Structure formats: structure tokens, C-alpha cells
Amino acid sequence: MTTDNPNNQDRAETDVDSDTEELAEELGSIVFESALMQYLADAEEGETKAFEAYVDEHVSEDNFLEELCEKFPAFKECLGTEMAVMQADVKEITSGGN
């Protein structure tokens, strides 16, 4: 006879939540890095140096990404493009390619 143990269910839900959070963080990092590579490949040298200096100085701030996108609109555009590509890829994967 099997009985449902609420503690096991809670642990399973916690594991799923943790896995989902880790996956979201990993996907976010991939999107950010892809946008970064695209942006830096297209940017002029002076803009690249300003961008790198800004990142070095502000990376630990709570609103870092929001401020980065505001200060560097071309990066925001690259990030939006990469996010759209990732969303399309995830949608294709989850729908089984249909």
C-alpha cells in the first residue's frame, strides 16, 4: 500500500522550482552573452571601452541591466533580438517542432 507523503511532495516541488530557476538563470546568461558578443562586434572602439568601463563599475547594482540598456540603446536592441530568438527556440522545442 502506498500513501502520499506531503513531505516528499514538498521536496519534489522544491526540486522542480530549483531546477526551473537554475534553467532560467542559465538561459538568461546565454541570452546576455549572445547580445554582448553581437553588440561588441558591431560597436566602435570608443563605445566598446565606455561599455566595458560601465559594466565593470556597475555590474553589482540591483538595476544594472535596466540602466545598462538605458545608457546603451544599441545593446538593448541586441538584447531584445537575442531574447526573441531564444523565445522562438524554446517555443519550438516545447511544441515539438510544430
N, C-alpha and C positions, 0 to 999 in steps of 0.2 A: 504494500500500500504506500502510495506517495502522497505527501502533503506539501502544500506550498509553504515555504518558509519565507515570511516577509523580509527577513534579513538578507536572504540570498537574492531576492528580487531587488532590494535596495542596492546591494553591491553590484548587481548586473546593470542596473540603471546608471549607477555612478561610473562604472567602467565604460559604458556607451557614451555618456556625457563627456568623459575624459578623452576618449578616442575621437569623438566629434570635435572637441576643442583643439586637440592636437592636429587633426587634419585641417581644420580651418586656419590655424596658425601657419602650418606648412604651406598651404595654398596661398595664403596672404604673402608669405615670404617669396614664393615663386613669382607671384604677380609683381611684387615690388621690385625684385631683382631684374625681371624682364623689362619692366618700364625703365628702370635705372640704366640698363645697358642700351636700350633704344635711345633714351634721352641723351646720354653721354656720347653716343656715336654721332648724333646729329648736332650737338651743341658746339659753339665756338669755344676756343681755349679759355678766354676770359670768363665766359659764363660757366664753364666747367669748374674753374678754380673757385668762383664765387659759390657755386652749388656745393662743392666739397667742403668749403670752409663753413657754410651754413649748416650742413649736416653734422660736421664734427662738433660744432658749438651747441647745437640744439637737439641732438638726437634723443637725449634723455627726458625731454619735456613731454608733458602729458598730451599736448595738442600738436605734437611735432608734424605729423603727416598733413594735418589741415593747414598749418602755417606754411609748410614746405610747398604745398600745392598753390597756396595764395601767392607766395613770393616768386614761384617759378611756374607760370601758367603752361609752358611747353611741357614740363614734367607732368603736370596734371593731365594734360591731353594724352601723353604716353600711358599714364596710369589708367585712364579711362579706357583706352584702346585695349590694353592688356587685360583689364577686368572683363570687358565684353568678350574677348576671345576665351578667357577661362570659363566664363559662364556658359558660353556656347558649347565648349568642350564637355563640361560637366553635364549639361542638359543632354548632349548626345550620348554620353556614357550611361546616364541613368535611364534614358528612354530606350536603351538597347540599339541605338543607331537608327531608330525610326523617326 
